[in-house]
């Protein structure tokens, strides 16, 4: 799936993450800011990259401001931001793409 325009999902509340996706420059460029980066930075990166891969995204700039979100929350935020960037608002395949 192509990132067509900048889109955001999530909040800056505790236990959530704000994910922004933008059109990339030929690769995945991932920036993570997190209150728990030292404990869970690798896991946040892994979950994000796996989710993008499952959605078929291989060219995007992704920025995450994490406030301690669980993996399932992070997956949902990434998925939502990607769908919003493509203008997909109806008949969303929630759970069908993300395992």
N, C-alpha and C positions, 0 to 999 in steps of 0.2 A: 504494500500500500504506500502510496506517495503522500508526503506531507505537502499539502497545497498552500496552506496559509498558517500563520501563527495562531495557536490556540492554547487555552489553559484549562486545567481542571484542578479542583481541590482548594483547600484553604490553608491558612497559616495557624490554625488552631492546634492545640495539643493533640497528639495521636493522629495527625493527618499529614498530608504532604501536598504541596502545590507543584504541579507539573506543567511546564510550558514546552511545547514543541514548535519548532520553526523549520522551514525548508533548509536543508543542509547543503554542504559543498562537497558531495561525493562520498561521505562517510558518516558514521554516527559520532557526534561530538557530545559527550556527556559531562555535565557539570553538576556536582552534588554539594549542597550545603546542608548540614544536618547537626542537630544537637547531640546526636549519638553516633557521629561519624567514626569515632575511634573504636566503638564496640561493634557497629553494624554496617560500616561503610562498604565492605566487600559484598555483603548480602544485598544491600540496596542496589549496588551496581549490577550484581548477578540477576536479580529479579527484574530490573528495568531492561537489561539487554535481552533476557529471555522473552519478555513480553513483547518487545519491539520485533524480535525475530519471529515470534508466532504470528504477529500481525503483518509480517512481510515488509517491515520498514528497515531499509538499509542506508538511508540517506536523510539525516535529520540532525538538528541541533536541539538537544534536550537539556533543560535546566530543572533541577529538583531542589526545592526547599523543604526538607523533611523535618517534622516535629515529632518523630517517634512513631511513624505509621507502621502498622503491621504489613506483612507481605501482601495479603489480600487487598488491603486498602491501596497500596502502591500500584498493584496490578490494575485495579479499577481506575485509578487516576490516569495512568499512562494510556490505558485503552480509551478512556473517555476523551482525553486530549487529542489522540490520533483521530478518532471518529469526528470530533468537532472540526479538526483541521480540514477534513474532507467534506464538511457540510452534511454528514450523515446524522439525521435526527430521528428517523423512523425505522422501525423493524430492525433494531440493533441486535446483533447476534451475541448478546451478553452470555458469557459462559460457554458459548459455542466455539469461540476462538481461543479463549484463555482457559487453560487447564490447570 
